[in-house]
Amino acid sequence: MSHEQSDQERVESRADLLPEEAAVGSDDPQAQADAILAESDIREDRDVAPDTVLEHRTSDQTVTPIEPPD
């Protein structure tokens, strides 16, 4: 696979708990990651027009919020 990670790599990467998840713990981070990614994949494909291009961005690629003046 050139651009995409294998399913196992995705699960292993997602199994590293987010701070919010680590705070409450997880009995099985691997199973949790697998379920989260499966649900995400289903949502990503739903109701998408055939010619739609899905962009995948990271949080550091988002717009910096403008702070209101004092």
C-alpha positions in Angstrom: 0.0 0.0 0.0 1.6 3.2 -1.1 -0.5 6.0 0.5 -2.8 4.2 2.8 -1.9 2.4 6.0 -2.9 -1.2 6.4 -5.9 -1.9 8.6 -3.7 -3.3 11.3 -1.4 -0.2 11.2 -4.5 2.0 11.5 -5.8 0.1 14.5 -2.4 0.0 16.2 -2.0 3.8 15.6 -5.5 4.5 16.9 -5.1 2.2 19.9 -2.8 4.8 21.5 -5.4 6.4 23.7 -6.2 10.0 23.5 -5.8 12.0 26.8 -9.5 11.9 27.4 -9.6 8.2 26.8 -6.6 7.5 29.0 -8.2 9.5 31.8 -11.1 7.0 32.0 -9.1 4.0 30.8 -9.9 1.2 28.3 -10.2 -2.5 28.9 -9.2 -3.3 25.3 -7.7 -0.3 23.4 -7.2 -2.5 20.3 -10.8 -3.5 20.1 -11.9 0.0 20.9 -9.7 1.3 18.0 -11.0 -1.3 15.6 -14.6 -0.3 16.4 -13.9 3.4 16.1 -12.2 3.1 12.8 -14.9 0.7 11.4 -17.6 3.2 12.3 -15.6 6.1 10.9 -15.1 4.2 7.6 -18.9 3.6 7.4 -19.7 7.3 8.0 -17.0 8.4 5.5 -18.6 6.4 2.6 -22.3 7.2 3.4 -24.2 9.6 1.1 -21.1 10.6 -0.9 -21.7 11.6 -4.5 -19.7 9.5 -6.9 -17.6 12.5 -8.1 -16.9 13.8 -4.6 -13.2 14.1 -3.5 -12.7 13.6 0.2 -9.9 15.5 1.7 -8.1 14.2 4.8 -6.6 17.0 6.9 -4.9 17.0 10.2 -5.6 19.5 13.0 -2.5 21.4 12.2 -3.9 22.2 8.7 -6.9 24.0 10.0 -7.6 27.7 10.1 -6.3 29.6 13.1 -9.3 31.1 15.0 -9.5 34.9 15.0 -9.6 36.3 18.5 -12.2 39.0 19.1 -10.8 42.5 19.8 -10.6 43.5 23.5 
